[in-house]
């Protein structure tokens, strides 16, 4: 007989919530006992995600429970080099007062642009945090804002502005009805897609193939997404997608399959589009893109002959030298064939708020002069590749940097220069879950609550949901120790600086602004709380309204060749000629795996198993044989920007001349992340272009994929 104790053990409680790691925001159920999360599972009762959740969400519990988490505010004393100095615990009143005092002193002495911010990817999935970030830097008056978007998606915002008149209009492929789907630079089975919020894309793709649709993945790798049941890979050379898209358009036009009625009614600058694609026939581009001319013509024929055809592209193309032009031509493939705003083609998904209108841009005069040439802001942000230069070399340098949920030291090109810049700062404040590589240089570390410790709504999917819905989650558990939500930290800093803070100055409902946005669907936080899984499904009908309701150009015309693109088009033509004359021997691309997803997953022990405990350089076996290499041999990988040593791994999914490495590694000098420090791997971004001229001028997007490298057997091998 079990002995009775004085305390009754608490029962396990199921709490519905959702993942905030990537766009799908998959619904989860947290099992909570005695105030502790015991398990995360897919929510099988959710009306949209219906029991799907990938490894990112399920593995998030390891991040929530990580013993390396920051728990209390810390101030640095002594040296700020990694592993040096001393971290002293502080209370929130003291630390926010001290940070606010220093920020005010720097602003008063050197002006608001002496303060900069770097905003990481997770803030896009944090409804109240993103609101507070905008208010914080607006009150600060600084124009030096940087974010991770210029490492992965700024090109889409720039192209959207120029082609559709808004940075927030991104048509989605209609998987359920399409007959032919082209997916450029994306591996849905691994990444679960970007700029589209859909729970299980591979199920949609599989179903499309089962009913007879053709699906093609344009990629330098034979990616995991491709199979006899899910489509075929067209194995292109890296960073040449622009020329393949131009050739497809050229051949479609030659077949007489531009929809002239659509162009007349809804397009402008069509002649200029035709002028750009005119030189790029299938035969002309074949050698540069690495595909037979016959295959390009056949693809153009199949796509344009399909009754319904759709397109999509992601980071593998975004990160090339022509990301904005590629996204433009991607939209043209849909538009000129009459597949935009059509069932089975591409459509804009209206959510709970008119996001397309909110991103409207009026001016074509976007550039301004600087010491680095003409530059611009994209959705308020400057090129991340310029931040070290603005710290180290600027006449009015950045002296204080606030980093929120980001790790630019390892996620932006030029690690060595970043280390010099971070060390020089008079104030570095890092708000994060961990003391990451960037945080090792901080003056102050401020511990933030994680996604299980804060209430939220699925704000990131707005305008990108395949099935629009709104979900609210309470905090699954209260923030542990002395962690605070990002919105509270920034709002308290504003108060300490003598600035207004809308979220703290008027206590009440911090979701008031978001409730106002939801009011057009008569939704409130309370009504969502009362709904199953905290979710309201929206029955919006978007197809047929693109040109009348969503397009934001002044004349309601799709700009088929924006004048703003002229300089970039000239550069692209010149780079095409250069590739024809002298193509690089090896081009380096990023490799997505299930064992790494940006900074927060660097420290998860279960993702460091066996061969996944480092990030080797993947290489085609033919190339390895030509260099006399075997699996595990050490290589020196170098270019004009940097040099790294890596182990080589045979990978027949790569075409010859293409090498690949996973990003998110390089934690040799990051003692605050004990697992990542034990398995540091190699920082691929040490090989990436950085500084002036290292990014696409149109969008501030860094050049990060298809980068030329040289290989040699490492000394002593």
Secondary structure by P-SEA (a helix, b strand, c coil): cccccccccccbbbbbbbbccccccbbbbbbccccccccccccccccccccccccccccccccccccccccbbbbbccccccccbbbbbbcaaaaaaaaaaaaaaaaaacccccbbbbbcccccccaaaaaaaaaaaaaacccccccccccccaaaaaaaaaacccccbbbbbccccccbbbbcccccccccccccccccaaaaaaaaaaabbbbbbbcccccccccccbbbbccccccaaaaaaaaaaaaaaaacccaaaaaaccccaaaaaaaaacccccccccccccccaaaaaaaaaaaaacccccccccccccccccaaaaaaaaaaaaaaaccccccccbbbbbcccccccccccccccccccccccbbbbccccccccaaaaaaccccccccbbbbcccccccccccaaaaaaaaaaccbbbbbccccccccccccbbbbbbcccccccccccccccccccbbbbbccccccccccccaaaaaaaaaaaacccccccccccccaaaaaaaaccccccaaaaaaccccbbbbbcccccccccccccccccccccccccaaaaaaaaaaaaaaaacccccbbbbbbbccccccccccccccccccccccccbbbbaaaaaaacccccbbbbbbcccbbbbbbbbbbccccccbbbbbcccccccccccaaaaacccccccccccccccccccccccccccbbbbbbcccccc
